[in-house]
Amino acid sequence: MKILIVEDEVRLAEALSQIMKEQKYQADVAYDGNDGLDYAMYGDYDVIVLDVMLPGKDGFEIVKALRTAKKKTPVLMLTARDDVRDKITGLDCGADDYMTKPFVPEELLARIRALSRRQGEVVLEELSFDDLTLSLSTNNLLCGKKSIHLAYKEFEIMRILLSNQKTIVSKEMLISKVWGDDSDAEDNNVEAYISFLRKKIQFVGSRVVISTIRKVGYRLEVPEA
């Protein structure tokens, strides 16, 4: 299971991340609302654990933005205030569940498991755009009868592009999601892997291209004939 934790209290965020890892879950952490919204919009998560009071965008704004964008990822909101009005606001914004701090880790995990089951969505085995398909189980890129295997970072970049077909994906987001926030990766690292992917897309004979949107990022497109 893949969990996003959006929490500005660093010690609590790290403790939550450790709890998830002990359960063999993969956990990403964002420490403010703006980064949290970016992760939630671009990432592929089973559950989002979201604090209400955050610098930048607060938890209510994040949930509203996700639901407006038709993102259905289950959201469990956390608050330090046992205020019924907060709970009502959060649920009305589109949150799926609510917990008040402090909480027992076992209950948190139980609620996360319940939300992941409640999601009830079919687990995708592939992502497609026009004639191009990415197998999520084999890391192969396919077009018709031709296929080619993608290395880990190539696969992750392609998965992000395919998951956000109508959105321009920034280099900063790719570095954060593929290399990690603590890495020394720079724009030229992204450009190199985009070049590798373009060659592999050409190899399988797809019409799809990775277009560079100057000073903004990348987007998948099919050029007009």
GULOKE-807230 format. One line per 8 residues: number of its first residue (from 1); their letters; for each residue x, y, z of N, C-alpha, C, O. Coordinates in steps of 0.1 Angstrom, whole numbers, plus 5000, padded with zeros to 4 digits. Layout:
<recs>
NUM) A) X/Y/Z/X/Y/Z/X/Y/Z/X/Y/Z  ...
</recs>
This chain:
<recs>
1) MKILIVED) 5008/4988/5000/5000/5000/5000/5009/5012/5000/5020/5013/5006  5005/5023/4993/5012/5035/4992/5004/5046/4999/4993/5049/4995  5011/5053/5009/5004/5063/5017/5011/5076/5015/5023/5077/5015  5003/5087/5015/5008/5101/5015/5005/5107/5029/4993/5106/5033  5015/5112/5035/5013/5118/5048/5016/5133/5046/5027/5137/5042  5006/5142/5049/5008/5156/5049/5006/5162/5063/4995/5163/5068  5018/5165/5069/5018/5169/5083/5030/5178/5085/5041/5175/5082  5027/5190/5091/5038/5200/5093/5046/5198/5106/5057/5204/5107
9) EVRLAEAL) 5041/5190/5115/5048/5187/5127/5058/5176/5123/5055/5164/5122  5071/5180/5122/5081/5171/5116/5082/5158/5124/5083/5147/5118  5082/5159/5137/5084/5147/5146/5072/5137/5144/5074/5125/5143  5060/5143/5143/5048/5134/5141/5049/5128/5127/5045/5117/5125  5052/5137/5117/5053/5132/5103/5063/5120/5102/5060/5110/5096  5074/5122/5109/5084/5111/5108/5080/5098/5116/5082/5087/5111  5073/5101/5127/5067/5089/5134/5057/5082/5126/5056/5069/5126  5048/5089/5119/5038/5083/5111/5044/5075/5099/5040/5064/5096
17) SQIMKEQK) 5055/5081/5093/5062/5075/5082/5068/5061/5087/5067/5051/5080  5074/5062/5099/5080/5050/5105/5069/5039/5107/5072/5027/5105  5058/5043/5112/5047/5034/5115/5043/5027/5102/5040/5015/5101  5042/5035/5091/5038/5029/5078/5048/5019/5073/5045/5009/5068  5061/5023/5075/5072/5014/5070/5072/5001/5077/5075/4991/5072  5069/5002/5090/5069/4989/5098/5058/4980/5093/5058/4968/5096  5047/4986/5087/5037/4977/5081/5040/4973/5067/5031/4967/5060  5052/4976/5062/5056/4974/5048/5048/4982/5038/5047/4979/5027
25) YQADVAYD) 5043/4994/5043/5037/5003/5034/5048/5013/5029/5057/5016/5036  5046/5018/5017/5054/5029/5012/5048/5042/5016/5036/5044/5014  5056/5051/5021/5051/5064/5026/5059/5075/5020/5071/5076/5021  5052/5085/5015/5057/5098/5011/5053/5108/5021/5042/5107/5026  5061/5118/5024/5058/5128/5034/5059/5142/5028/5069/5145/5021  5049/5151/5030/5050/5165/5027/5047/5173/5040/5039/5169/5048  5055/5184/5041/5054/5191/5054/5046/5204/5053/5045/5212/5063  5040/5208/5041/5032/5219/5040/5021/5216/5030/5022/5207/5022
33) GNDGLDYA) 5011/5225/5030/4999/5223/5021/5002/5223/5007/4996/5216/4999  5010/5232/5002/5013/5234/4988/5020/5221/4983/5016/5216/4972  5030/5216/4990/5037/5204/4985/5027/5192/4987/5027/5183/4978  5019/5192/4997/5010/5181/4999/5000/5180/4987/4997/5169/4983  4995/5191/4983/4986/5191/4971/4993/5186/4959/4987/5178/4951  5005/5191/4957/5013/5186/4945/5014/5171/4945/5012/5164/4935  5019/5165/4957/5020/5151/4958/5007/5144/4955/5007/5134/4948  4997/5149/4962/4984/5142/4960/4978/5142/4946/4972/5133/4942
41) MYGDYDVI) 4981/5153/4939/4976/5155/4925/4983/5146/4916/4978/5140/4906  4997/5145/4917/5005/5138/4908/5008/5124/4912/5011/5116/4903  5007/5121/4925/5010/5107/4929/4999/5098/4928/4987/5101/4925  5003/5085/4930/4993/5074/4929/4992/5068/4943/5000/5058/4946  4983/5072/4952/4983/5067/4966/4970/5060/4968/4960/5062/4962  4971/5050/4978/4959/5043/4982/4951/5051/4993/4939/5050/4993  4959/5058/5001/4952/5066/5012/4961/5079/5014/4973/5078/5014  4954/5090/5017/4961/5102/5021/4958/5105/5035/4946/5106/5039
49) VLDVMLPG) 4968/5107/5044/4967/5111/5058/4970/5126/5058/4981/5130/5056  4960/5134/5061/4961/5149/5059/4958/5156/5072/4947/5155/5077  4967/5164/5076/4965/5173/5088/4956/5185/5083/4956/5189/5071  4948/5190/5092/4939/5202/5089/4947/5215/5089/4947/5222/5079  4955/5218/5099/4962/5230/5100/4976/5229/5094/4985/5222/5100  4978/5235/5083/4990/5234/5075/4995/5248/5070/4986/5256/5068  5008/5250/5069/5012/5262/5063/5009/5261/5048/5009/5251/5042  5007/5273/5041/5002/5273/5027/4988/5269/5027/4980/5276/5034
57) KDGFEIVK) 4984/5259/5019/4970/5255/5018/4967/5246/5030/4975/5238/5034  4955/5249/5036/4951/5240/5047/4945/5227/5042/4942/5226/5030  4942/5218/5051/4937/5205/5047/4923/5206/5040/4921/5198/5031  4915/5215/5044/4902/5217/5038/4904/5221/5023/4897/5215/5014  4913/5230/5020/4915/5235/5007/4921/5223/4998/4917/5222/4986  4930/5215/5004/4936/5204/4997/4925/5194/4992/4924/5190/4981  4916/5190/5002/4906/5181/4998/4896/5186/4988/4893/5179/4978  4893/5199/4989/4884/5205/4979/4890/5205/4965/4884/5201/4955
65) ALRTAKKK) 4903/5208/4965/4910/5208/4952/4911/5194/4946/4909/5193/4934  4913/5184/4954/4914/5170/4949/4901/5166/4943/4900/5160/4933  4890/5169/4951/4877/5164/4946/4872/5172/4934/4866/5166/4925  4876/5185/4933/4873/5193/4921/4880/5187/4909/4875/5187/4898  4892/5182/4911/4900/5176/4900/4896/5161/4898/4903/5154/4890  4886/5156/4904/4881/5143/4903/4890/5132/4908/4890/5120/4904  4899/5136/4917/4908/5126/4924/4900/5120/4935/4896/5126/4944  4899/5106/4934/4891/5099/4944/4898/5092/4955/4893/5084/4963
73) TPVLMLTA) 4911/5095/4956/4919/5089/4967/4913/5091/4981/4910/5103/4984  4911/5081/4989/4905/5083/5002/4914/5092/5011/4926/5091/5011  4908/5101/5018/4915/5110/5027/4911/5108/5041/4899/5109/5045  4920/5106/5050/4918/5106/5064/4924/5119/5070/4936/5121/5069  4916/5127/5076/4920/5140/5081/4924/5139/5096/4917/5132/5103  4934/5147/5100/4939/5147/5114/4937/5161/5119/4940/5171/5112  4933/5163/5131/4932/5176/5137/4935/5175/5152/4933/5165/5159  4941/5186/5157/4944/5187/5172/4932/5192/5179/4932/5192/5192
81) RDDVRDKI) 4922/5196/5172/4910/5202/5179/4898/5192/5178/4894/5188/5167  4892/5189/5189/4880/5180/5189/4868/5189/5187/4860/5190/5196  4867/5195/5175/4856/5204/5172/4847/5198/5161/4852/5195/5150  4835/5196/5165/4825/5190/5156/4824/5198/5143/4823/5192/5132  4826/5211/5144/4824/5219/5132/4836/5216/5122/4834/5216/5110  4848/5214/5127/4859/5210/5119/4856/5197/5111/4859/5196/5100  4851/5187/5119/4848/5174/5113/4838/5176/5102/4839/5170/5091  4827/5183/5105/4817/5185/5094/4823/5192/5082/4820/5188/5071
89) TGLDCGAD) 4831/5202/5084/4837/5210/5073/4845/5200/5065/4845/5200/5052  4854/5192/5071/4862/5183/5064/4855/5173/5056/4858/5170/5045  4844/5167/5062/4837/5157/5055/4829/5163/5044/4827/5157/5033  4824/5175/5046/4817/5182/5035/4826/5186/5023/4822/5187/5012  4839/5188/5026/4848/5191/5016/4852/5179/5008/4857/5180/4996  4849/5167/5013/4852/5155/5006/4861/5145/5013/4865/5135/5007  4865/5148/5025/4873/5138/5033/4864/5126/5036/4852/5126/5036  4871/5114/5038/4864/5102/5040/4864/5098/5055/4855/5090/5059
97) DYMTKPFV) 4873/5103/5063/4873/5099/5077/4880/5110/5084/4887/5119/5078  4880/5110/5098/4885/5120/5106/4890/5114/5119/4884/5106/5125  4902/5119/5124/4907/5115/5137/4913/5127/5144/4918/5136/5138  4911/5127/5157/4916/5138/5166/4929/5134/5172/4930/5122/5177  4939/5142/5172/4951/5140/5179/4949/5142/5194/4941/5151/5198  4956/5135/5203/4965/5123/5199/4956/5111/5197/4945/5110/5201  4962/5101/5189/4955/5089/5186/4964/5077/5188/4976/5078/5189  4957/5066/5188/4965/5053/5190/4969/5048/5176/4960/5047/5167
105) PEELLARI) 4981/5045/5174/4986/5040/5161/4978/5029/5155/4975/5028/5143  4974/5019/5164/4966/5008/5159/4953/5012/5153/4948/5006/5143  4946/5022/5159/4934/5027/5153/4936/5034/5140/4928/5032/5131  4947/5042/5139/4950/5048/5127/4952/5038/5115/4946/5040/5104  4960/5028/5118/4962/5017/5108/4949/5010/5104/4947/5007/5092  4941/5008/5114/4928/5001/5111/4919/5010/5102/4913/5005/5093  4919/5023/5104/4911/5032/5096/4917/5033/5082/4910/5033/5072  4930/5033/5081/4937/5033/5068/4933/5020/5060/4930/5021/5048
113) RALSRRQG) 4934/5009/5067/4930/4996/5060/4915/4997/5055/4912/4992/5044  4907/5002/5064/4893/5003/5060/4890/5012/5048/4883/5009/5039  4898/5023/5048/4896/5032/5037/4901/5026/5024/4895/5028/5013  4912/5019/5025/4918/5013/5012/4908/5002/5007/4907/5000/4995  4901/4995/5016/4891/4985/5011/4879/4992/5006/4873/4988/4996  4875/5003/5012/4863/5010/5008/4865/5016/4994/4855/5018/4987  4877/5019/4990/4879/5026/4978/4873/5017/4966/4867/5023/4957  4875/5004/4967/4868/4995/4958/4871/4997/4943/4863/4993/4935
121) EVVLEELS) 4883/5003/4940/4886/5005/4926/4894/4993/4921/4902/4987/4929  4893/4990/4909/4901/4980/4902/4916/4984/4902/4918/4996/4897  4925/4976/4906/4939/4979/4905/4943/4979/4890/4942/4969/4883  4949/4990/4886/4953/4991/4872/4965/4982/4869/4974/4981/4877  4964/4975/4858/4976/4967/4854/4984/4974/4843/4995/4970/4840  4978/4984/4837/4985/4992/4826/4979/5006/4825/4968/5009/4829  4987/5015/4819/4983/5028/4816/4985/5030/4801/4995/5026/4796  4976/5038/4795/4976/5039/4781/4973/5054/4777/4966/5061/4783
129) FDDLTLSL) 4979/5058/4766/4976/5070/4759/4978/5068/4744/4988/5065/4739  4967/5070/4737/4966/5068/4723/4971/5053/4720/4965/5044/4725  4981/5051/4712/4986/5038/4709/4997/5033/4718/5003/5022/4715  5000/5040/4728/5011/5037/4737/5006/5031/4750/4997/5037/4757  5012/5020/4755/5007/5014/4767/5019/5011/4776/5030/5006/4771  5018/5013/4789/5028/5010/4799/5023/4999/4808/5013/5001/4815  5029/4987/4808/5026/4976/4817/5031/4979/4831/5043/4980/4832  5022/4980/4841/5027/4983/4854/5032/4970/4861/5039/4972/4872
137) STNNLLCG) 5030/4959/4856/5035/4946/4862/5049/4942/4856/5057/4936/4863  5052/4946/4844/5064/4941/4837/5074/4953/4834/5085/4950/4831  5069/4965/4836/5077/4977/4832/5080/4978/4817/5090/4985/4813  5072/4971/4809/5074/4972/4795/5065/4983/4789/5054/4985/4793  5071/4990/4779/5064/5000/4771/5060/4993/4758/5069/4987/4751  5047/4994/4754/5042/4987/4742/5035/4996/4732/5028/5005/4736  5036/4992/4720/5028/4998/4709/5026/4987/4699/5035/4982/4693  5013/4983/4697/5011/4972/4688/5018/4959/4693/5016/4955/4705
145) KKSIHLAY) 5026/4953/4685/5033/4941/4688/5047/4943/4693/5054/4934/4697  5051/4956/4693/5065/4959/4697/5065/4963/4712/5056/4970/4716  5075/4959/4719/5077/4964/4733/5091/4965/4736/5100/4960/4730  5094/4973/4747/5107/4975/4752/5106/4977/4767/5097/4983/4772  5116/4971/4774/5116/4972/4789/5122/4986/4793/5132/4991/4787  5116/4992/4803/5121/5004/4809/5128/5002/4822/5124/4994/4830  5139/5009/4823/5146/5009/4836/5138/5016/4847/5128/5023/4843  5142/5015/4859/5133/5020/4870/5129/5035/4868/5117/5038/4869
153) KEFEIMRI) 5139/5044/4867/5136/5058/4866/5128/5061/4853/5119/5070/4853  5131/5054/4842/5123/5056/4830/5109/5052/4832/5100/5059/4828  5107/5041/4839/5093/5036/4842/5086/5046/4851/5074/5049/4848  5092/5051/4861/5085/5060/4870/5082/5073/4863/5071/5079/4865  5091/5079/4855/5087/5091/4847/5076/5088/4838/5067/5097/4837  5076/5077/4831/5066/5074/4821/5052/5072/4828/5042/5076/4824  5053/5066/4840/5040/5063/4848/5034/5077/4852/5022/5079/4851  5043/5086/4856/5038/5099/4860/5032/5107/4849/5021/5113/4850
161) LLSNQKTI) 5038/5106/4837/5033/5113/4825/5020/5107/4821/5011/5114/4817  5019/5094/4821/5006/5087/4817/4995/5089/4827/4983/5089/4824  4999/5091/4840/4989/5093/4850/4983/5107/4850/4973/5110/4857  4990/5116/4843/4987/5130/4843/4986/5135/4829/4993/5145/4825  4978/5129/4820/4978/5131/4806/4974/5145/4802/4978/5150/4792  4965/5151/4810/4960/5165/4806/4967/5176/4814/4963/5187/4814  4978/5172/4821/4986/5181/4829/5000/5182/4825/5006/5172/4820  5006/5194/4826/5020/5196/4823/5027/5192/4836/5025/5197/4847
169) VSKEMLIS) 5037/5183/4835/5044/5178/4846/5057/5185/4847/5065/5185/4837  5060/5192/4858/5072/5200/4859/5084/5191/4862/5083/5180/4867  5096/5197/4859/5109/5190/4862/5110/5188/4877/5115/5178/4882  5106/5198/4884/5107/5198/4899/5099/5186/4905/5104/5179/4914  5087/5184/4899/5079/5173/4904/5085/5160/4901/5085/5150/4909  5091/5158/4889/5097/5146/4885/5109/5143/4894/5111/5132/4898  5117/5153/4897/5129/5151/4906/5124/5147/4919/5130/5138/4925  5114/5154/4925/5109/5150/4938/5103/5136/4939/5106/5129/4948
177) KVWGDDSD) 5096/5132/4928/5089/5119/4929/5098/5107/4925/5097/5096/4930  5107/5110/4916/5116/5099/4910/5129/5098/4917/5134/5087/4921  5136/5109/4920/5149/5109/4926/5148/5111/4941/5156/5106/4949  5137/5119/4946/5136/5122/4960/5140/5136/4964/5149/5141/4957  5134/5141/4974/5137/5155/4978/5151/5157/4982/5156/5168/4982  5157/5147/4988/5171/5148/4993/5182/5145/4983/5194/5145/4987  5178/5143/4971/5188/5139/4961/5195/5151/4955/5191/5163/4957  5206/5149/4948/5213/5160/4941/5209/5161/4927/5216/5168/4919
185) AEDNNVEA) 5199/5154/4923/5195/5155/4909/5191/5169/4904/5186/5177/4912  5194/5172/4892/5191/5185/4886/5183/5184/4873/5180/5172/4869  5180/5195/4867/5172/5195/4855/5178/5186/4844/5171/5179/4836  5192/5186/4843/5198/5178/4832/5196/5163/4834/5197/5156/4825  5195/5159/4847/5192/5145/4849/5178/5141/4843/5176/5131/4837  5168/5150/4845/5155/5148/4840/5156/5148/4825/5150/5139/4818  5163/5157/4819/5164/5159/4804/5170/5146/4798/5166/5142/4787  5180/5140/4805/5186/5128/4800/5176/5117/4799/5176/5110/4789
193) YISFLRKK) 5168/5115/4810/5159/5104/4810/5147/5106/4800/5142/5097/4795  5143/5119/4799/5133/5122/4789/5138/5118/4775/5131/5113/4766  5151/5121/4772/5157/5117/4759/5157/5102/4758/5154/5097/4747  5160/5094/4768/5160/5080/4768/5146/5075/4764/5144/5066/4756  5136/5081/4771/5122/5077/4768/5117/5080/4754/5110/5072/4748  5121/5091/4749/5117/5095/4736/5123/5085/4725/5116/5081/4716  5135/5080/4728/5141/5070/4719/5133/5057/4720/5131/5050/4710  5129/5053/4732/5122/5041/4733/5108/5041/4728/5103/5032/4722
201) IQFVGSRV) 5102/5053/4729/5089/5055/4722/5090/5054/4707/5081/5048/4701  5100/5060/4702/5103/5058/4687/5105/5044/4684/5101/5039/4673  5113/5037/4692/5116/5023/4689/5104/5014/4687/5103/5006/4678  5094/5016/4696/5082/5008/4695/5072/5013/4685/5062/5007/4682  5075/5024/4678/5067/5029/4667/5055/5037/4671/5045/5037/4663  5054/5043/4683/5042/5050/4687/5041/5064/4681/5051/5070/4677  5029/5069/4679/5026/5082/4675/5028/5092/4686/5030/5104/4683  5029/5088/4698/5029/5097/4710/5043/5103/4711/5054/5097/4708
209) VISTIRKV) 5043/5116/4715/5056/5123/4717/5056/5129/4731/5045/5132/4736  5067/5130/4737/5069/5138/4750/5072/5152/4746/5084/5155/4741  5063/5161/4747/5065/5175/4743/5071/5183/4754/5067/5181/4766  5081/5192/4751/5086/5201/4761/5078/5214/4761/5077/5220/4751  5073/5217/4772/5066/5230/4774/5076/5240/4780/5079/5239/4792  5081/5249/4772/5093/5257/4776/5091/5264/4790/5081/5270/4792  5100/5262/4799/5101/5267/4812/5089/5262/4821/5087/5268/4832  5082/5252/4817/5071/5247/4825/5073/5232/4828/5073/5228/4840
217) GYRLEVPE) 5075/5224/4818/5077/5209/4820/5074/5201/4808/5077/5205/4796  5068/5189/4809/5065/5180/4798/5051/5176/4798/5044/5176/4808  5047/5171/4786/5033/5166/4785/5033/5157/4773/5040/5159/4763  5025/5146/4774/5023/5137/4763/5013/5142/4753/5003/5148/4756  5017/5141/4740/5009/5146/4729/5009/5137/4717/5019/5130/4716  4999/5138/4709/4999/5132/4696/4999/5143/4685/4989/5149/4684  5010/5145/4678/5010/5155/4668/4999/5153/4657/4997/5142/4653  4994/5164/4652/4984/5163/4641/4991/5158/4629/5002/5163/4625
225) A) 4984/5150/4621/4990/5144/4609/4991/5155/4598/4996/5153/4587
</recs>
